[in-house]
């Protein structure tokens, strides 16, 4: 095989490795304890009455130590 094919193969493997690198670190809001999830949803519901989705997500992250994904899932789950 030529060097170009080897280089392409290396790039593809590198891309696959980089793409899957952080998947294990992403928490899912649905994997939390049901009681904690309900408490977070109740808090989000009350916060949404007076502020926007984005601000609510920011507040949830600060108050509960959620990741961005978890906070967004929490807000989306009550809509």
C-alpha positions in Angstrom: 0.0 0.0 0.0 1.1 3.5 -0.6 2.0 6.1 2.1 -1.2 8.0 1.4 -3.4 5.1 2.3 -1.4 4.5 5.5 -1.8 8.2 6.4 -5.5 8.2 5.7 -5.9 5.1 7.9 -4.0 6.7 10.7 -6.2 9.9 10.5 -9.4 7.8 10.5 -8.3 5.8 13.6 -7.2 9.0 15.3 -10.6 10.6 14.6 -12.5 7.6 16.0 -10.4 7.6 19.1 -10.8 11.4 19.7 -14.6 11.2 19.0 -15.2 8.5 21.6 -12.8 9.9 24.2 -15.2 11.8 26.5 -18.4 9.7 26.1 -17.9 7.9 29.4 -17.7 11.2 31.2 -21.1 12.5 30.0 -23.7 11.9 32.7 -27.3 11.4 31.9 -29.9 13.2 34.0 -32.1 10.1 33.9 -29.4 8.0 35.6 -29.7 10.0 38.9 -31.5 8.8 41.9 -35.3 9.3 41.4 -35.8 11.4 44.5 -32.9 13.7 43.6 -34.2 13.9 40.0 -37.6 15.0 41.3 -36.0 17.6 43.6 -34.0 19.0 40.7 -37.1 19.1 38.5 -39.2 20.8 41.1 -36.5 23.4 41.6 -36.2 23.9 37.8 -40.0 24.2 37.5 -40.0 27.0 40.1 -37.0 28.8 38.6 -38.5 28.7 35.1 -41.5 30.7 36.4 -39.3 33.7 36.8 -36.4 33.2 34.4 -35.4 31.9 31.0 -34.3 28.3 30.1 -30.7 29.3 29.7 -30.6 31.0 33.1 -32.3 28.1 34.7 -29.7 25.7 33.3 -27.0 27.9 34.7 -28.7 28.0 38.1 -29.2 24.2 38.2 -25.5 23.7 37.4 -24.5 26.0 40.2 -26.9 24.7 42.8 -26.7 21.0 42.1 -23.3 20.6 40.5 -24.9 19.3 37.3 -23.1 19.0 34.0 -24.4 21.2 31.1 -26.0 18.1 29.6 -27.7 17.1 32.8 -29.0 20.6 33.5 -30.4 20.8 29.9 -32.0 17.4 30.2 -33.6 18.5 33.5 -35.1 21.6 32.0 -36.3 19.7 28.9 -37.8 17.0 31.0 -40.3 19.4 32.6 -41.4 21.1 29.4 
